[in-house]
Amino acid sequence: MTSFLHAADGPGLRSPAEGYAPARPVVESRPSPLDWMRGRRAERENRRAELAHQRAAQRLEALGDNWRVLDLQATAGSGRMSFLAVGPSGIFAVTVKDHGRSRVSFSGDVVQIDGRRPKYVQETRKVAMLAASALSRIAGVSVPVMPVLAFAGRGSISVYGMPKGVIISAYQELGRVLNARGHRLAPSTVEKLYDLATDPATWINPPYVPLAERYRWYPEGDSSTGERP
């Protein structure tokens, strides 16, 4: 009997009379030593960052029984180490940065650490603006949120000019700094604001309405004329 298989069909195929050759095992490519080292380094950095996040949350929870703290990473999708603290002194968007043993220098909005100039002040303002916008929209009134930049580390902090509208504090002094701003909110107001902040709907952007729908230059139902009312 003539076989229907030919040599062109490939070296791994045989005629029915000879039987079929077993499938070749698929060998998965292993990561290179450099990729493996990068993966291990990323895992260590993630674990270190998560531990710092937990320590920051515990520090803020120690502000006192009259304070309420919300983790913005889990609710508003902000970066790690961002929190909302609501208490008698007001509402604060706290961004914590760990600079280790490096020295931190301030000159207005410019932060310098080991020759780098990270945008910490701008990031802190952005988090506060996000919180203020969300709370104001859901409450129907203007809700001010004060940006706070707190540094966790052993290195010194030198200030040559404070950034405008931003509270700068050492991580260890955060409770004292926030409580020193007086009593501006009643306990009932603190609870109401915290309830609004914990509502998932607060951090959801409202549906987009086209500009033409928001601003009509003609009465409802009379769009054919195109005349202004």
VEXDOSE-41132 format. One record per residue (C-alpha): x, y, z; residue number from 1. Coordinates in Angstrom, 1 decimal. Layout:
<margu><c1>X</c1><c2>Y</c2><c3>Z</c3><num>NUM</num></margu>
...
END
This chain:
<margu><c1>0.0</c1><c2>0.0</c2><c3>0.0</c3><num>1</num></margu>
<margu><c1>1.3</c1><c2>3.4</c2><c3>-1.0</c3><num>2</num></margu>
<margu><c1>1.5</c1><c2>5.9</c2><c3>1.9</c3><num>3</num></margu>
<margu><c1>-0.2</c1><c2>9.2</c2><c3>1.6</c3><num>4</num></margu>
<margu><c1>2.6</c1><c2>10.9</c2><c3>3.5</c3><num>5</num></margu>
<margu><c1>5.7</c1><c2>12.3</c2><c3>1.9</c3><num>6</num></margu>
<margu><c1>9.0</c1><c2>13.5</c2><c3>3.1</c3><num>7</num></margu>
<margu><c1>7.8</c1><c2>17.1</c2><c3>2.5</c3><num>8</num></margu>
<margu><c1>5.3</c1><c2>16.6</c2><c3>5.3</c3><num>9</num></margu>
<margu><c1>8.0</c1><c2>17.1</c2><c3>7.9</c3><num>10</num></margu>
<margu><c1>10.5</c1><c2>14.9</c2><c3>9.7</c3><num>11</num></margu>
<margu><c1>8.2</c1><c2>14.4</c2><c3>12.7</c3><num>12</num></margu>
<margu><c1>5.5</c1><c2>12.6</c2><c3>10.6</c3><num>13</num></margu>
<margu><c1>5.4</c1><c2>9.0</c2><c3>9.7</c3><num>14</num></margu>
<margu><c1>3.1</c1><c2>6.8</c2><c3>7.6</c3><num>15</num></margu>
<margu><c1>0.2</c1><c2>5.0</c2><c3>9.3</c3><num>16</num></margu>
<margu><c1>2.1</c1><c2>1.7</c2><c3>8.8</c3><num>17</num></margu>
<margu><c1>5.1</c1><c2>3.1</c2><c3>10.8</c3><num>18</num></margu>
<margu><c1>2.9</c1><c2>4.8</c2><c3>13.5</c3><num>19</num></margu>
<margu><c1>2.9</c1><c2>8.4</c2><c3>14.5</c3><num>20</num></margu>
<margu><c1>5.9</c1><c2>10.0</c2><c3>16.2</c3><num>21</num></margu>
<margu><c1>5.2</c1><c2>11.4</c2><c3>19.7</c3><num>22</num></margu>
<margu><c1>4.7</c1><c2>15.1</c2><c3>20.0</c3><num>23</num></margu>
<margu><c1>7.8</c1><c2>17.1</c2><c3>20.8</c3><num>24</num></margu>
<margu><c1>7.7</c1><c2>18.6</c2><c3>24.3</c3><num>25</num></margu>
<margu><c1>7.4</c1><c2>22.4</c2><c3>24.4</c3><num>26</num></margu>
<margu><c1>10.4</c1><c2>23.9</c2><c3>26.3</c3><num>27</num></margu>
<margu><c1>9.5</c1><c2>27.1</c2><c3>28.0</c3><num>28</num></margu>
<margu><c1>12.1</c1><c2>29.8</c2><c3>27.9</c3><num>29</num></margu>
<margu><c1>13.5</c1><c2>30.6</c2><c3>31.3</c3><num>30</num></margu>
<margu><c1>14.2</c1><c2>34.2</c2><c3>32.3</c3><num>31</num></margu>
<margu><c1>17.7</c1><c2>35.4</c2><c3>32.1</c3><num>32</num></margu>
<margu><c1>19.7</c1><c2>36.0</c2><c3>35.3</c3><num>33</num></margu>
<margu><c1>19.3</c1><c2>39.8</c2><c3>34.7</c3><num>34</num></margu>
<margu><c1>15.5</c1><c2>39.5</c2><c3>34.4</c3><num>35</num></margu>
<margu><c1>15.4</c1><c2>37.3</c2><c3>37.5</c3><num>36</num></margu>
<margu><c1>17.3</c1><c2>39.8</c2><c3>39.5</c3><num>37</num></margu>
<margu><c1>15.1</c1><c2>42.7</c2><c3>38.3</c3><num>38</num></margu>
<margu><c1>12.0</c1><c2>40.7</c2><c3>39.3</c3><num>39</num></margu>
<margu><c1>13.4</c1><c2>40.0</c2><c3>42.8</c3><num>40</num></margu>
<margu><c1>14.3</c1><c2>43.6</c2><c3>43.2</c3><num>41</num></margu>
<margu><c1>10.8</c1><c2>44.7</c2><c3>42.2</c3><num>42</num></margu>
<margu><c1>9.3</c1><c2>42.3</c2><c3>44.7</c3><num>43</num></margu>
<margu><c1>11.4</c1><c2>43.6</c2><c3>47.5</c3><num>44</num></margu>
<margu><c1>10.6</c1><c2>47.2</c2><c3>46.6</c3><num>45</num></margu>
<margu><c1>6.9</c1><c2>46.4</c2><c3>46.5</c3><num>46</num></margu>
<margu><c1>7.0</c1><c2>44.7</c2><c3>49.9</c3><num>47</num></margu>
<margu><c1>9.0</c1><c2>47.6</c2><c3>51.4</c3><num>48</num></margu>
<margu><c1>6.5</c1><c2>50.1</c2><c3>50.0</c3><num>49</num></margu>
<margu><c1>3.5</c1><c2>48.1</c2><c3>51.3</c3><num>50</num></margu>
<margu><c1>5.1</c1><c2>48.0</c2><c3>54.8</c3><num>51</num></margu>
<margu><c1>5.7</c1><c2>51.8</c2><c3>54.7</c3><num>52</num></margu>
<margu><c1>2.0</c1><c2>52.2</c2><c3>53.6</c3><num>53</num></margu>
<margu><c1>0.8</c1><c2>50.2</c2><c3>56.6</c3><num>54</num></margu>
<margu><c1>3.0</c1><c2>52.2</c2><c3>59.0</c3><num>55</num></margu>
<margu><c1>1.7</c1><c2>55.4</c2><c3>57.6</c3><num>56</num></margu>
<margu><c1>-1.9</c1><c2>54.3</c2><c3>58.1</c3><num>57</num></margu>
<margu><c1>-1.2</c1><c2>53.2</c2><c3>61.7</c3><num>58</num></margu>
<margu><c1>0.4</c1><c2>56.6</c2><c3>62.4</c3><num>59</num></margu>
<margu><c1>-2.6</c1><c2>58.5</c2><c3>61.1</c3><num>60</num></margu>
<margu><c1>-5.0</c1><c2>56.3</c2><c3>63.0</c3><num>61</num></margu>
<margu><c1>-3.2</c1><c2>57.4</c2><c3>66.2</c3><num>62</num></margu>
<margu><c1>-4.3</c1><c2>61.0</c2><c3>65.7</c3><num>63</num></margu>
<margu><c1>-7.1</c1><c2>60.5</c2><c3>68.2</c3><num>64</num></margu>
<margu><c1>-10.6</c1><c2>59.2</c2><c3>68.7</c3><num>65</num></margu>
<margu><c1>-12.1</c1><c2>62.3</c2><c3>67.2</c3><num>66</num></margu>
<margu><c1>-10.3</c1><c2>61.8</c2><c3>63.9</c3><num>67</num></margu>
<margu><c1>-11.4</c1><c2>59.7</c2><c3>60.9</c3><num>68</num></margu>
<margu><c1>-8.8</c1><c2>58.5</c2><c3>58.4</c3><num>69</num></margu>
<margu><c1>-9.5</c1><c2>57.1</c2><c3>54.9</c3><num>70</num></margu>
<margu><c1>-7.0</c1><c2>55.3</c2><c3>52.6</c3><num>71</num></margu>
<margu><c1>-7.3</c1><c2>57.1</c2><c3>49.3</c3><num>72</num></margu>
<margu><c1>-5.4</c1><c2>54.4</c2><c3>47.5</c3><num>73</num></margu>
<margu><c1>-8.2</c1><c2>51.9</c2><c3>48.0</c3><num>74</num></margu>
<margu><c1>-11.1</c1><c2>54.4</c2><c3>47.4</c3><num>75</num></margu>
<margu><c1>-10.1</c1><c2>57.2</c2><c3>45.1</c3><num>76</num></margu>
<margu><c1>-7.4</c1><c2>55.3</c2><c3>43.2</c3><num>77</num></margu>
<margu><c1>-4.7</c1><c2>57.7</c2><c3>44.3</c3><num>78</num></margu>
<margu><c1>-1.0</c1><c2>56.8</c2><c3>44.7</c3><num>79</num></margu>
<margu><c1>0.3</c1><c2>54.7</c2><c3>47.6</c3><num>80</num></margu>
<margu><c1>0.7</c1><c2>56.6</c2><c3>50.9</c3><num>81</num></margu>
<margu><c1>-2.2</c1><c2>59.0</c2><c3>50.3</c3><num>82</num></margu>
<margu><c1>-4.8</c1><c2>59.4</c2><c3>53.0</c3><num>83</num></margu>
<margu><c1>-7.7</c1><c2>61.7</c2><c3>53.9</c3><num>84</num></margu>
<margu><c1>-7.8</c1><c2>62.8</c2><c3>57.5</c3><num>85</num></margu>
<margu><c1>-11.0</c1><c2>64.3</c2><c3>58.8</c3><num>86</num></margu>
<margu><c1>-11.0</c1><c2>65.8</c2><c3>62.3</c3><num>87</num></margu>
<margu><c1>-11.7</c1><c2>68.8</c2><c3>64.5</c3><num>88</num></margu>
<margu><c1>-9.0</c1><c2>70.8</c2><c3>62.7</c3><num>89</num></margu>
<margu><c1>-10.5</c1><c2>70.3</c2><c3>59.2</c3><num>90</num></margu>
<margu><c1>-10.0</c1><c2>68.0</c2><c3>56.3</c3><num>91</num></margu>
<margu><c1>-6.5</c1><c2>67.1</c2><c3>55.1</c3><num>92</num></margu>
<margu><c1>-5.2</c1><c2>65.2</c2><c3>52.2</c3><num>93</num></margu>
<margu><c1>-2.0</c1><c2>63.6</c2><c3>53.5</c3><num>94</num></margu>
<margu><c1>0.7</c1><c2>62.4</c2><c3>51.2</c3><num>95</num></margu>
<margu><c1>3.6</c1><c2>60.5</c2><c3>52.9</c3><num>96</num></margu>
<margu><c1>7.0</c1><c2>60.2</c2><c3>51.3</c3><num>97</num></margu>
<margu><c1>9.8</c1><c2>58.0</c2><c3>52.7</c3><num>98</num></margu>
<margu><c1>13.2</c1><c2>59.5</c2><c3>52.0</c3><num>99</num></margu>
<margu><c1>15.2</c1><c2>57.1</c2><c3>54.1</c3><num>100</num></margu>
<margu><c1>18.5</c1><c2>58.6</c2><c3>55.4</c3><num>101</num></margu>
<margu><c1>18.7</c1><c2>61.2</c2><c3>52.5</c3><num>102</num></margu>
<margu><c1>18.6</c1><c2>64.9</c2><c3>53.2</c3><num>103</num></margu>
<margu><c1>15.6</c1><c2>66.8</c2><c3>52.0</c3><num>104</num></margu>
<margu><c1>15.8</c1><c2>70.4</c2><c3>51.0</c3><num>105</num></margu>
<margu><c1>12.9</c1><c2>72.7</c2><c3>50.3</c3><num>106</num></margu>
<margu><c1>12.7</c1><c2>76.0</c2><c3>48.4</c3><num>107</num></margu>
<margu><c1>9.1</c1><c2>76.8</c2><c3>47.7</c3><num>108</num></margu>
<margu><c1>7.7</c1><c2>74.1</c2><c3>45.4</c3><num>109</num></margu>
<margu><c1>11.1</c1><c2>72.7</c2><c3>44.7</c3><num>110</num></margu>
<margu><c1>12.1</c1><c2>69.6</c2><c3>46.6</c3><num>111</num></margu>
<margu><c1>15.6</c1><c2>68.2</c2><c3>46.3</c3><num>112</num></margu>
<margu><c1>16.7</c1><c2>64.7</c2><c3>47.4</c3><num>113</num></margu>
<margu><c1>20.1</c1><c2>63.3</c2><c3>46.4</c3><num>114</num></margu>
<margu><c1>20.3</c1><c2>65.6</c2><c3>43.4</c3><num>115</num></margu>
<margu><c1>16.8</c1><c2>64.7</c2><c3>42.3</c3><num>116</num></margu>
<margu><c1>13.8</c1><c2>67.0</c2><c3>42.2</c3><num>117</num></margu>
<margu><c1>10.7</c1><c2>64.9</c2><c3>42.5</c3><num>118</num></margu>
<margu><c1>7.3</c1><c2>66.6</c2><c3>42.1</c3><num>119</num></margu>
<margu><c1>6.2</c1><c2>65.9</c2><c3>45.6</c3><num>120</num></margu>
<margu><c1>4.5</c1><c2>69.3</c2><c3>46.2</c3><num>121</num></margu>
<margu><c1>2.6</c1><c2>69.2</c2><c3>42.9</c3><num>122</num></margu>
<margu><c1>1.5</c1><c2>65.6</c2><c3>43.6</c3><num>123</num></margu>
<margu><c1>0.3</c1><c2>66.6</c2><c3>47.1</c3><num>124</num></margu>
<margu><c1>-1.7</c1><c2>69.5</c2><c3>45.7</c3><num>125</num></margu>
<margu><c1>-3.3</c1><c2>67.2</c2><c3>43.1</c3><num>126</num></margu>
<margu><c1>-4.4</c1><c2>64.7</c2><c3>45.7</c3><num>127</num></margu>
<margu><c1>-6.0</c1><c2>67.5</c2><c3>47.7</c3><num>128</num></margu>
<margu><c1>-7.7</c1><c2>69.0</c2><c3>44.7</c3><num>129</num></margu>
<margu><c1>-9.1</c1><c2>65.6</c2><c3>43.8</c3><num>130</num></margu>
<margu><c1>-10.6</c1><c2>65.1</c2><c3>47.3</c3><num>131</num></margu>
<margu><c1>-12.0</c1><c2>68.7</c2><c3>47.5</c3><num>132</num></margu>
<margu><c1>-13.6</c1><c2>68.4</c2><c3>44.0</c3><num>133</num></margu>
<margu><c1>-15.2</c1><c2>65.0</c2><c3>44.9</c3><num>134</num></margu>
<margu><c1>-16.5</c1><c2>66.0</c2><c3>48.3</c3><num>135</num></margu>
<margu><c1>-17.8</c1><c2>69.4</c2><c3>47.1</c3><num>136</num></margu>
<margu><c1>-19.7</c1><c2>67.8</c2><c3>44.2</c3><num>137</num></margu>
<margu><c1>-21.4</c1><c2>65.2</c2><c3>46.4</c3><num>138</num></margu>
<margu><c1>-22.1</c1><c2>67.6</c2><c3>49.2</c3><num>139</num></margu>
<margu><c1>-23.4</c1><c2>70.4</c2><c3>47.1</c3><num>140</num></margu>
<margu><c1>-21.2</c1><c2>73.0</c2><c3>48.9</c3><num>141</num></margu>
<margu><c1>-17.6</c1><c2>73.9</c2><c3>48.8</c3><num>142</num></margu>
<margu><c1>-15.5</c1><c2>71.6</c2><c3>50.9</c3><num>143</num></margu>
<margu><c1>-11.9</c1><c2>72.8</c2><c3>51.4</c3><num>144</num></margu>
<margu><c1>-9.2</c1><c2>70.2</c2><c3>51.7</c3><num>145</num></margu>
<margu><c1>-5.7</c1><c2>71.1</c2><c3>52.9</c3><num>146</num></margu>
<margu><c1>-2.8</c1><c2>69.4</c2><c3>51.3</c3><num>147</num></margu>
<margu><c1>-0.2</c1><c2>67.9</c2><c3>53.7</c3><num>148</num></margu>
<margu><c1>3.2</c1><c2>66.5</c2><c3>52.7</c3><num>149</num></margu>
<margu><c1>4.8</c1><c2>64.4</c2><c3>55.4</c3><num>150</num></margu>
<margu><c1>8.2</c1><c2>62.9</c2><c3>55.2</c3><num>151</num></margu>
<margu><c1>9.1</c1><c2>59.6</c2><c3>56.8</c3><num>152</num></margu>
<margu><c1>12.8</c1><c2>59.0</c2><c3>57.2</c3><num>153</num></margu>
<margu><c1>15.9</c1><c2>59.6</c2><c3>59.3</c3><num>154</num></margu>
<margu><c1>17.5</c1><c2>62.2</c2><c3>57.1</c3><num>155</num></margu>
<margu><c1>17.4</c1><c2>65.9</c2><c3>57.9</c3><num>156</num></margu>
<margu><c1>14.9</c1><c2>68.4</c2><c3>56.4</c3><num>157</num></margu>
<margu><c1>16.1</c1><c2>71.8</c2><c3>55.4</c3><num>158</num></margu>
<margu><c1>13.6</c1><c2>74.5</c2><c3>54.6</c3><num>159</num></margu>
<margu><c1>14.6</c1><c2>77.6</c2><c3>52.7</c3><num>160</num></margu>
<margu><c1>11.0</c1><c2>78.6</c2><c3>51.8</c3><num>161</num></margu>
<margu><c1>7.7</c1><c2>76.9</c2><c3>52.4</c3><num>162</num></margu>
<margu><c1>5.5</c1><c2>76.0</c2><c3>49.4</c3><num>163</num></margu>
<margu><c1>2.3</c1><c2>78.1</c2><c3>49.3</c3><num>164</num></margu>
<margu><c1>-0.8</c1><c2>76.5</c2><c3>50.7</c3><num>165</num></margu>
<margu><c1>0.9</c1><c2>73.2</c2><c3>51.6</c3><num>166</num></margu>
<margu><c1>1.6</c1><c2>71.9</c2><c3>55.1</c3><num>167</num></margu>
<margu><c1>5.1</c1><c2>70.3</c2><c3>55.4</c3><num>168</num></margu>
<margu><c1>5.7</c1><c2>68.0</c2><c3>58.4</c3><num>169</num></margu>
<margu><c1>7.9</c1><c2>65.3</c2><c3>59.6</c3><num>170</num></margu>
<margu><c1>6.1</c1><c2>62.0</c2><c3>59.7</c3><num>171</num></margu>
<margu><c1>6.6</c1><c2>61.7</c2><c3>63.4</c3><num>172</num></margu>
<margu><c1>5.2</c1><c2>65.1</c2><c3>64.1</c3><num>173</num></margu>
<margu><c1>2.1</c1><c2>64.7</c2><c3>61.9</c3><num>174</num></margu>
<margu><c1>-0.3</c1><c2>64.3</c2><c3>64.8</c3><num>175</num></margu>
<margu><c1>0.9</c1><c2>67.3</c2><c3>66.6</c3><num>176</num></margu>
<margu><c1>0.9</c1><c2>69.5</c2><c3>63.5</c3><num>177</num></margu>
<margu><c1>-2.7</c1><c2>68.6</c2><c3>62.5</c3><num>178</num></margu>
<margu><c1>-4.1</c1><c2>68.9</c2><c3>66.0</c3><num>179</num></margu>
<margu><c1>-2.4</c1><c2>72.3</c2><c3>66.5</c3><num>180</num></margu>
<margu><c1>-4.7</c1><c2>73.9</c2><c3>63.9</c3><num>181</num></margu>
<margu><c1>-7.5</c1><c2>74.3</c2><c3>66.3</c3><num>182</num></margu>
<margu><c1>-11.1</c1><c2>73.2</c2><c3>66.4</c3><num>183</num></margu>
<margu><c1>-13.1</c1><c2>74.1</c2><c3>63.3</c3><num>184</num></margu>
<margu><c1>-15.4</c1><c2>71.2</c2><c3>62.8</c3><num>185</num></margu>
<margu><c1>-18.0</c1><c2>69.8</c2><c3>65.2</c3><num>186</num></margu>
<margu><c1>-18.0</c1><c2>66.0</c2><c3>65.9</c3><num>187</num></margu>
<margu><c1>-21.3</c1><c2>65.6</c2><c3>63.9</c3><num>188</num></margu>
<margu><c1>-19.8</c1><c2>67.4</c2><c3>60.9</c3><num>189</num></margu>
<margu><c1>-16.7</c1><c2>65.2</c2><c3>61.1</c3><num>190</num></margu>
<margu><c1>-18.9</c1><c2>62.1</c2><c3>60.9</c3><num>191</num></margu>
<margu><c1>-21.0</c1><c2>63.4</c2><c3>58.0</c3><num>192</num></margu>
<margu><c1>-17.9</c1><c2>64.3</c2><c3>56.0</c3><num>193</num></margu>
<margu><c1>-16.3</c1><c2>61.0</c2><c3>56.7</c3><num>194</num></margu>
<margu><c1>-19.5</c1><c2>59.2</c2><c3>55.6</c3><num>195</num></margu>
<margu><c1>-19.5</c1><c2>61.1</c2><c3>52.3</c3><num>196</num></margu>
<margu><c1>-15.8</c1><c2>60.2</c2><c3>51.8</c3><num>197</num></margu>
<margu><c1>-16.4</c1><c2>56.5</c2><c3>52.4</c3><num>198</num></margu>
<margu><c1>-19.3</c1><c2>56.4</c2><c3>49.9</c3><num>199</num></margu>
<margu><c1>-17.9</c1><c2>54.9</c2><c3>46.6</c3><num>200</num></margu>
<margu><c1>-20.2</c1><c2>57.2</c2><c3>44.6</c3><num>201</num></margu>
<margu><c1>-18.2</c1><c2>60.2</c2><c3>45.9</c3><num>202</num></margu>
<margu><c1>-15.2</c1><c2>59.2</c2><c3>43.9</c3><num>203</num></margu>
<margu><c1>-17.0</c1><c2>58.2</c2><c3>40.6</c3><num>204</num></margu>
<margu><c1>-16.8</c1><c2>60.9</c2><c3>38.0</c3><num>205</num></margu>
<margu><c1>-20.3</c1><c2>62.1</c2><c3>36.8</c3><num>206</num></margu>
<margu><c1>-21.3</c1><c2>61.0</c2><c3>33.3</c3><num>207</num></margu>
<margu><c1>-20.0</c1><c2>63.2</c2><c3>30.6</c3><num>208</num></margu>
<margu><c1>-22.6</c1><c2>65.7</c2><c3>29.1</c3><num>209</num></margu>
<margu><c1>-21.7</c1><c2>67.2</c2><c3>25.7</c3><num>210</num></margu>
<margu><c1>-21.1</c1><c2>70.9</c2><c3>25.7</c3><num>211</num></margu>
<margu><c1>-24.1</c1><c2>71.4</c2><c3>23.3</c3><num>212</num></margu>
<margu><c1>-26.4</c1><c2>69.7</c2><c3>25.8</c3><num>213</num></margu>
<margu><c1>-25.2</c1><c2>71.7</c2><c3>28.7</c3><num>214</num></margu>
<margu><c1>-25.6</c1><c2>75.1</c2><c3>27.0</c3><num>215</num></margu>
<margu><c1>-28.8</c1><c2>75.5</c2><c3>24.9</c3><num>216</num></margu>
<margu><c1>-29.4</c1><c2>78.7</c2><c3>23.1</c3><num>217</num></margu>
<margu><c1>-33.0</c1><c2>77.9</c2><c3>22.2</c3><num>218</num></margu>
<margu><c1>-36.1</c1><c2>76.9</c2><c3>24.2</c3><num>219</num></margu>
<margu><c1>-36.7</c1><c2>73.2</c2><c3>24.8</c3><num>220</num></margu>
<margu><c1>-38.6</c1><c2>71.7</c2><c3>21.9</c3><num>221</num></margu>
<margu><c1>-38.0</c1><c2>74.7</c2><c3>19.5</c3><num>222</num></margu>
<margu><c1>-34.6</c1><c2>73.8</c2><c3>18.0</c3><num>223</num></margu>
<margu><c1>-35.7</c1><c2>74.2</c2><c3>14.4</c3><num>224</num></margu>
<margu><c1>-35.5</c1><c2>78.0</c2><c3>14.4</c3><num>225</num></margu>
<margu><c1>-32.0</c1><c2>78.2</c2><c3>15.8</c3><num>226</num></margu>
<margu><c1>-32.9</c1><c2>81.5</c2><c3>17.4</c3><num>227</num></margu>
<margu><c1>-31.8</c1><c2>82.5</c2><c3>20.9</c3><num>228</num></margu>
<margu><c1>-34.6</c1><c2>82.9</c2><c3>23.5</c3><num>229</num></margu>
END
